[in-house]
Amino acid sequence: MYELISVGPRTWYMDCPTRVGVYEHSPGRVCCIDSGSDGGAAKRLLRHLEERGWTLTAIFNTHSHADHVGGNSLLQARTGVPAYAWGVEAPFVRDPVLEPMVLFGAHPYREIRNKFLEAKPSDCRALTEDVLPPGLTFADLHGHAAGMVGYRTDDDVWFVADAVLSEEALEKYHVSYLYDVGAYLETLDRLETMEGRLFIPSHAEPTADLHPLIAANRRQTRAVLDLLLELLAEPMTAEQVIRAVFCRYEMKMVHNQYATVGATLRSCLSYLRGEKLLDVFFDDNYQWWRRSA
């Protein structure tokens, strides 16, 4: 764990719970793709760079979730390097209270203001093609997060962030976090057309063939959508839907899971409503969801 593993002449990744990419864009000068979940991961990354005599020049974040930007603050304090993220993700990195705020839908209560959902603030700038070093490109992979991207090095290695999770994670957690279900399904379709020598998800083993993971993640997403349509044969409130899903999958409700799974299920309701598969209405001052006739 935390070893730096070579996957090409100029591309490495640090093997840790949220994988960090390292790309040598010019002799002795490297950028990193994400920064790990916290300062501990960032310190290990810096140790690897120092041992090799490399200079860190920039952080390119795939998205703003805490386990991907948790090391930004320490890396910037030690090196002063800029960080970049695409679109709406950059302000979330700068002001990370926005993440639990979105999950809760209001100012977040203290139990969900923790390092798993809210990283330390760090400076973050808008990602554009002109800030990328030669040999590094990015592609839109949003859905899991509103502005998530993947990065490709000229070693033909893709860092695809949380576009897919491992089958073990899918089996363990049942409902993986999605901000925009429709966009996520489109991203899975897009991944099937992307060519590369190696794909490195943040939470699954690197693979030359991403198709089995794409299929597994699509099946899981569709299974959750089908479950909601089954449950909503009779009207339910969103809170009742969340409880029913937790019970069906024998999940234990705790604050972080309530926040992330609850947000995902609301996104599923929104997607199904957009597909005209659900009706939503008010009665007795409750909002009700029901499968369309």
C-alpha positions in Angstrom: 0.0 0.0 0.0 1.2 3.5 -1.0 3.8 2.1 -3.3 4.5 4.1 -6.5 3.8 1.7 -9.4 5.1 2.3 -12.9 2.6 1.8 -15.7 4.5 3.5 -18.6 7.7 5.3 -19.3 6.3 8.5 -17.8 3.2 7.4 -15.9 2.9 6.0 -12.4 0.2 5.7 -9.8 0.3 5.5 -6.0 -1.5 2.4 -4.8 -3.7 3.7 -2.0 -7.5 3.7 -1.2 -8.0 6.5 -3.7 -5.3 6.1 -6.3 -3.2 9.1 -7.2 -1.6 9.4 -10.7 1.8 10.8 -11.4 2.9 12.0 -14.8 6.4 13.2 -15.7 5.6 15.8 -18.4 9.2 16.9 -18.7 12.5 15.6 -17.2 12.3 15.7 -13.5 9.0 17.7 -13.5 5.7 15.9 -12.6 2.1 16.7 -12.0 -0.3 14.6 -10.0 -3.8 13.4 -10.8 -5.8 13.8 -7.5 -4.0 14.0 -4.2 -5.4 11.2 -2.0 -7.9 11.3 0.8 -5.9 13.3 3.4 -2.5 14.8 4.4 -1.1 11.4 5.2 -1.5 10.3 1.6 0.0 13.6 0.4 3.0 13.1 2.6 3.7 9.7 1.2 3.4 11.1 -2.3 5.9 13.9 -1.5 8.3 11.3 -0.1 8.2 9.4 -3.4 8.8 12.5 -5.4 11.7 13.6 -3.2 13.3 10.2 -3.4 13.3 10.4 -7.2 14.4 14.1 -7.3 11.2 15.1 -9.0 9.6 18.6 -8.7 5.8 18.8 -8.4 4.3 21.4 -10.8 0.5 21.0 -10.5 -2.4 19.0 -9.1 -5.1 18.0 -11.6 -8.2 16.9 -9.7 -10.7 14.6 -11.4 -13.5 16.0 -9.1 -14.0 17.7 -5.8 -15.0 14.7 -3.5 -13.0 14.7 -0.3 -11.1 11.4 -0.9 -9.7 12.9 -4.2 -8.7 16.4 -3.0 -7.9 15.6 0.7 -4.2 16.0 0.1 -4.4 19.3 -1.9 -4.0 21.5 1.2 -0.8 19.8 2.4 0.7 19.6 -1.1 0.0 23.3 -1.7 1.4 24.3 1.8 4.6 22.4 1.1 5.1 23.2 -2.6 2.8 26.1 -3.6 1.6 24.3 -6.7 -1.7 25.2 -8.3 -4.6 22.8 -8.5 -7.2 22.6 -11.3 -10.6 21.1 -11.6 -13.3 21.2 -14.3 -16.3 23.6 -14.2 -18.3 23.6 -11.0 -15.8 21.2 -9.3 -13.3 24.0 -8.7 -15.4 26.1 -6.4 -16.3 23.0 -4.4 -12.5 22.3 -3.9 -12.1 25.9 -2.7 -15.1 25.8 -0.4 -15.7 22.2 0.5 -18.6 22.8 2.8 -20.6 22.9 -0.5 -20.3 19.1 -0.7 -22.3 18.2 2.4 -24.5 21.2 1.7 -25.5 19.6 -1.7 -26.0 16.2 -0.1 -28.2 17.6 2.7 -29.9 20.3 0.6 -29.3 23.0 3.2 -26.6 24.1 5.6 -25.2 20.8 6.7 -25.5 19.6 10.3 -22.3 18.8 12.2 -22.4 15.0 11.9 -21.9 15.2 8.1 -19.2 17.8 8.3 -16.4 15.3 8.5 -13.2 14.5 6.5 -15.0 11.9 4.5 -17.5 14.4 3.1 -15.6 17.7 3.5 -11.9 18.1 2.8 -9.8 20.9 3.9 -10.1 24.0 1.7 -7.5 24.5 -1.0 -6.9 26.9 -3.8 -8.3 25.5 -7.1 -8.4 27.1 -10.6 -10.5 26.4 -13.6 -9.3 23.5 -15.7 -8.8 24.4 -19.4 -6.8 22.7 -22.1 -4.2 25.5 -22.1 -3.1 24.8 -18.5 -2.3 21.1 -19.2 1.3 20.1 -19.7 2.2 18.6 -23.0 1.2 14.9 -23.2 -1.8 15.2 -20.8 -5.4 15.5 -22.0 -8.8 15.2 -20.3 -12.3 14.0 -21.1 -15.7 14.7 -19.7 -16.9 11.8 -17.3 -19.5 13.6 -15.3 -22.4 11.9 -13.6 -20.8 10.6 -10.4 -20.0 14.3 -9.8 -21.3 17.3 -11.7 -18.0 18.1 -13.4 -15.8 14.9 -13.1 -13.2 14.3 -15.8 -10.7 11.6 -16.6 -7.1 12.2 -17.7 -5.0 10.5 -20.3 -1.2 10.5 -20.4 0.7 10.0 -23.6 1.6 6.6 -22.4 -2.0 5.8 -23.4 -3.0 5.4 -19.7 -6.4 6.7 -18.6 -7.2 7.8 -15.0 -11.0 7.4 -14.9 -11.7 8.4 -11.3 -15.0 7.1 -10.0 -16.6 6.5 -13.4 -16.6 2.8 -12.4 -16.3 1.1 -9.0 -15.0 -2.5 -8.4 -17.5 -5.3 -8.3 -16.5 -5.9 -4.7 -17.4 -2.3 -3.8 -20.7 -2.6 -5.7 -21.6 -5.7 -3.8 -20.6 -4.2 -0.5 -22.3 -0.8 -0.8 -25.2 -1.6 -3.2 -25.9 2.1 -4.0 -23.0 4.1 -5.2 -23.1 7.8 -5.1 -24.4 9.5 -8.3 -25.1 13.2 -8.7 -26.8 12.9 -12.1 -28.0 9.4 -13.0 -28.7 10.2 -16.7 -25.3 11.7 -17.2 -23.7 8.8 -15.5 -25.3 6.3 -17.8 -24.2 8.4 -20.8 -20.6 8.4 -19.3 -20.7 4.6 -19.1 -21.7 4.5 -22.8 -18.8 7.0 -23.6 -16.3 4.8 -21.7 -17.1 1.9 -24.0 -15.9 3.9 -26.9 -12.7 5.2 -25.3 -9.4 3.6 -26.4 -6.4 3.2 -24.2 -3.7 0.7 -23.2 -4.6 0.8 -19.5 -7.5 2.2 -17.5 -6.9 3.1 -13.8 -10.1 3.7 -11.8 -9.7 5.3 -8.4 -11.3 2.4 -6.5 -10.7 -0.7 -8.7 -7.7 -2.5 -10.1 -6.1 -1.1 -13.2 -7.2 -3.0 -16.3 -6.6 -3.1 -20.0 -10.3 -4.0 -20.6 -12.8 -1.8 -18.8 -15.9 -3.4 -20.3 -16.6 -5.9 -17.5 -16.6 -3.1 -14.9 -18.7 -0.8 -17.2 -21.3 -3.6 -17.5 -21.3 -4.3 -13.7 -21.8 -0.6 -12.8 -24.5 -0.3 -15.4 -26.3 -3.4 -14.0 -26.1 -2.0 -10.5 -27.5 1.4 -11.5 -30.3 -0.2 -13.5 -31.1 -2.5 -10.5 -31.5 0.4 -8.2 -33.8 2.2 -10.7 -35.8 -1.0 -11.2 -36.1 -1.4 -7.4 -37.5 2.1 -7.1 -40.1 1.4 -9.8 -41.1 -1.8 -7.9 -41.4 0.1 -4.6 -43.4 2.9 -6.1 -46.3 0.8 -7.3 -47.8 2.6 -4.3 -47.2 6.2 -3.4 -44.2 6.9 -1.1 -42.4 9.9 0.2 -38.7 10.3 -0.6 -37.8 9.4 3.0 -39.9 6.3 2.8 -38.1 5.3 -0.4 -34.7 5.8 1.3 -35.8 3.6 4.3 -37.2 0.9 2.0 -34.0 0.7 0.0 -31.9 0.5 3.1 -34.1 -2.3 4.4 -34.1 -4.2 1.1 -30.3 -4.2 0.9 -29.9 -4.8 4.7 -27.9 -1.6 5.0 -27.4 0.1 8.3 -28.2 3.8 8.2 -25.6 6.1 9.6 -25.1 9.8 8.9 -22.6 9.6 6.0 -24.6 6.8 4.3 -27.9 8.6 4.8 -26.4 11.7 3.2 -24.8 9.9 0.2 -27.3 7.2 -0.5 -30.2 9.5 0.2 -28.9 12.0 -2.3 -28.3 9.2 -4.9 -31.9 7.9 -4.5 -33.3 11.4 -4.9 -31.2 11.7 -8.1 -32.8 8.4 -9.2 -36.2 9.8 -8.5 -35.4 12.9 -10.6 -34.1 10.7 -13.4 -37.1 8.5 -13.5 -39.4 11.5 -13.4 -37.5 12.9 -16.4 -38.1 9.6 -18.2 -41.8 10.0 -17.4 -41.8 6.8 -15.4 -42.8 8.5 -12.1 -45.5 11.0 -11.0 -44.9 13.4 -8.2 -47.7 15.2 -6.3 -48.6 16.7 -3.0 -51.2 15.4 -0.5 -51.8 16.3 3.1 -48.7 18.5 2.9 -46.4 15.6 1.9 -44.6 15.1 -1.4 -45.4 11.7 -2.9 -43.8 9.7 -5.6 -45.7 7.0 -7.6 -45.0 4.9 -10.6 -46.8 6.4 -13.7 -49.8 4.5 -15.0 
